């Protein structure tokens, strides 16, 4: 009787016992240190590892789990309930497919529903830490336009959007001026660990200026367990009296503090008189681990740049005394706190200050210049530069079919300076639940500056919510929205959503749609000058985007192919309306862009990889107040080529590396403001970089740009740098 009762109780209790079973374990790195915030997926269940790397899944059955974390390879492992698992991750290879900027939480690129390019520390090292615009030039869907050699004003255009529609972030700190303006020429990769470039409207997550895309720079961190400091020093020198030195120190203290400090200076005289460029950058990333669940982190970065401005030397014009300078500071202090294994929250204070200066003494005498141009009417009205000629050329000497264009360049004394501030408080919460993650937050930002000798300011308040949800192992949905209220333009609602479907084990199809906006600049709102004034009724520029893409991998991920179709429309574009007096800015222009981005990456051998991309872009102005036939309705948007692409071949054995790359841009619309030229011809350029590890601590390296000495300009009249080579050595300890 008693025996039968025991058997009955054990049998009855077994289902209840099984229901309480869970899968538990920990995630560690190759040095056995815990990996926090790793995503563990087991069917529809999903967990986030805590600060000690521990996780819990509510599952009573064994499962094939996937584990992913930023900077590590995706891991596949069999997990069993009741048996604690210890999962050791391996450091990611170049081209790791985890992105943060797409959803504000680590997500695999395939499931995020976006098109993005990721540059890891290994990529930066293989290219000898170039300037940020040089990296972005090798990405699909983007055009970089520099008004001359290194240090010249450089703009970025993504998928046909305006140069003000790309938001640059440094660990969450906005680097753009209010209104989206940014000169990317001064952005150095020194002290960075990772760069993420997300294409498409991201205003739902990041607010204004993210209308066409987001570029986020992540500074390197130290290791609190590394009580012995590590560091590196490098120096290089080359063509055009170019030299650069960089120093870095990383480590930890008391097993609770980590630090990474970097200093970098680049200097060159470039090709022409008054063509110099000097850029000094310093950064610090310091973290204090109050407990296993809470840490405080401070990030600071500043650059001080000055550059000469010789003008449109490609047309024979020259300015001997104009120059400009920028000094930008960015600071963030934030607290990260994990409440259990499923909820992480962050509170951040950020501050950025942007100081710009331009001065011209007007000392140069009037300078006559001339050129032969060709005018065509088909397939569209266009004016091409044939060649520059002496200003003394007579009309009788002009070949048939060409036109002589001449003008005189005058140098007027002028100066301009501005100071802008952005101060913000940002809260973000991330709740991981079975099948996905919910991210929500609030941001207050005060924008201030000096405009027309007046202190002005405006405030923005924004709240967002974003959800990721996976249905089984094949369908992944993401979506969210933001409400932004500004004291300048009122309230705006911007949604965004995407769906990714895994057709085959290595094939993903995605679609996404959303809206973005770019707010007016402080000058456009508050200027008060005799001949032009600001317009406080300006509406933000609006972007409506749609894209669809397919990703396919084969041969055990050795080959990756991706194609994305996109279509964007831009409304309420802000233009300067000189027809009024005093002149002001108005929401007048409209335009549209559509195109196709394709990328391919092939690992030919173990240490040999070929990567290539091609973008086909079609743009069109659909409404404008311009009376110029070359910038009127139906014309292409300026400085956005129809065809662009790049390719790189890299060799990375254990002790040496070699990277060979090339870029090509097709003909594009532009304006020279001197001869009436409207078309800029296409060009191609190649670069090479390499290094050799003499010992683990001594690495010489070389780099050469524009290998075949091509003559071209990314902007009409502003000649790009001729062939340039530099070499140096990096010492580490």
Buried (B, 14 or more C-beta within 10 A) or exposed (E): EEEEEEEEEEEEEEEEEEEEBBBBBBBBBEEEEBBBBBBBBBBBBBBBBBBBBBBBBBBBEBBEBBBBBBBBBBBEBEBBBEEEBEBBBEEBEBBBBBBBBBBBBBBBBBBBBBBBBBBBBBBBBBBBBBBBBBBBBBBBBBBBBBBBBBBBBBBBBBBBBBBBBBBBBBBBBBBBBBBBBBBBBBBBBBBBBBBBBBBBBBBBBBBBBBBBBBBBBBBBBBBBEBEEBBBBBBBBEBBBEBBBBBBBBBBBBEEBBBBBBBBBBBBBBBBBEBBBBBBBBBBBBBBBBEEBBBBBBBBBBBBBBBBBBBBBBBBBBBBBBBBBBBBBBBBBBBBBBBEEBBBBBBBBBBBBBBBBBBBBBBEBEEBEBBBBBBBEEEEBBBBBBBEBBEBEBEEEEEEEEBBBBBBEBEBEEEEEEBBBBBBBEBBBBBBBBBBBBBBBBEBBBBBBBBBEEEEBBBBBBBBBBBBBBBEEEEEBBBBBBBBBEBEBBEEBEBBBBBBBBBEEEBBBBBBBBBBBBBBBBBBBBBBEEEEBBBBEEBBBBBBBBBBBBBBBBEEEBBBBBBBBBBBBBBBBBBEEBEEEEEBBBBBBBBBBBBBBBBBBBBBEEEEBBBBBBBBBBBBBBEEBEBEEEBBBBEBBBBBBBBBBBBBBBBBBEEEBBBBBBBBBBBBBBBBBEBBBBBBBEBBEBBBBBBBEBEEEEEBBBBBBBBBEEEEBBBBBBBBBBBBBBBBBBBBBE
